[in-house]
Amino acid sequence: MNVHTVKKDKMCNIVVINKGEKEIETPRQFQEHFGFMPDVEIGHNKIEPDYCLCQCDCEKALNENNIPFKKDCGDIYVGMLEDVVGDDD
């Protein structure tokens, strides 16, 4: 399984809510916040709920549920997007 962490207790991909009000680091936290589980990312067999989000296709899940977001340096930002500079800006 391809599960990566940058350093102890810090996941490699996160979803940042409202410029840091909340940081979602695991599929379990993603489901608790948004109410749905993202699909498994290509290259992974299944989603382990307490590992990092790199095993999930969070962008696809957010797009399919009409949740606007921006991406910057691998992290996904949701909410307060007018105050976030993303990779596409």
C-alpha positions as CSV (number, residue, x, y, z in Angstrom):
1,M,0.0,0.0,0.0
2,N,1.2,3.5,-0.8
3,V,0.6,5.5,2.4
4,H,3.1,8.3,3.0
5,T,3.7,10.7,5.8
6,V,6.1,13.7,5.7
7,K,7.0,13.4,9.4
8,K,5.6,11.8,12.4
9,D,2.0,12.8,13.0
10,K,1.8,15.0,9.9
11,M,0.0,13.6,6.9
12,C,1.3,14.3,3.4
13,N,-2.0,15.8,2.0
14,I,-4.5,17.8,3.9
15,V,-7.8,19.6,3.3
16,V,-7.8,23.0,4.9
17,I,-11.2,24.5,5.9
18,N,-11.7,28.2,6.1
19,K,-8.0,29.1,6.0
20,G,-7.0,26.8,8.8
21,E,-10.1,26.8,11.0
22,K,-9.9,23.0,10.6
23,E,-7.4,20.7,8.9
24,I,-8.6,17.3,7.6
25,E,-5.8,14.8,7.4
26,T,-7.6,11.4,7.1
27,P,-10.4,9.8,5.1
28,R,-12.3,9.3,8.4
29,Q,-12.1,13.1,9.1
30,F,-13.1,13.8,5.5
31,Q,-16.2,11.7,5.8
32,E,-17.1,13.2,9.2
33,H,-16.8,16.8,7.9
34,F,-18.3,16.4,4.4
35,G,-20.7,13.5,5.0
36,F,-19.3,11.3,2.3
37,M,-16.1,9.2,1.7
38,P,-13.9,10.1,-1.3
39,D,-13.2,7.4,-3.9
40,V,-10.0,5.4,-3.8
41,E,-7.1,7.0,-5.7
42,I,-5.6,5.2,-8.7
43,G,-2.8,3.0,-7.5
44,H,-4.4,2.1,-4.2
45,N,-6.5,-1.0,-3.5
46,K,-8.7,0.3,-0.7
47,I,-9.0,3.2,1.7
48,E,-7.7,2.9,5.2
49,P,-9.8,5.4,7.2
50,D,-7.1,6.5,9.6
51,Y,-4.2,6.9,7.1
52,C,-3.4,10.0,5.0
53,L,-5.5,11.4,2.2
54,C,-3.1,10.5,-0.6
55,Q,-5.0,7.3,-1.0
56,C,-8.2,9.2,-1.8
57,D,-9.3,11.2,-4.9
58,C,-10.5,14.2,-2.8
59,E,-10.7,16.5,-5.9
60,K,-13.0,14.2,-7.7
61,A,-15.2,13.8,-4.6
62,L,-15.4,17.6,-4.0
63,N,-16.2,18.2,-7.7
64,E,-18.9,15.6,-7.8
65,N,-20.5,17.2,-4.8
66,N,-20.2,20.8,-6.1
67,I,-17.9,21.9,-3.4
68,P,-15.6,24.7,-4.6
69,F,-12.0,24.4,-3.7
70,K,-8.5,25.6,-4.6
71,K,-5.3,23.6,-4.5
72,D,-1.9,24.8,-3.4
73,C,1.3,22.8,-3.0
74,G,-0.7,19.5,-2.8
75,D,-3.1,20.8,-0.1
76,I,-6.8,21.5,-0.9
77,Y,-8.5,24.6,0.5
78,V,-12.3,24.7,1.0
79,G,-14.2,27.8,2.2
80,M,-13.1,31.5,2.2
81,L,-11.6,30.9,-1.2
82,E,-11.4,34.6,-2.0
83,D,-8.6,34.8,0.6
84,V,-6.7,31.8,-0.7
85,V,-4.1,31.9,-3.5
86,G,-4.1,28.6,-5.3
87,D,-2.0,26.9,-7.9
88,D,-4.3,28.3,-10.6
89,D,-4.1,31.9,-9.5
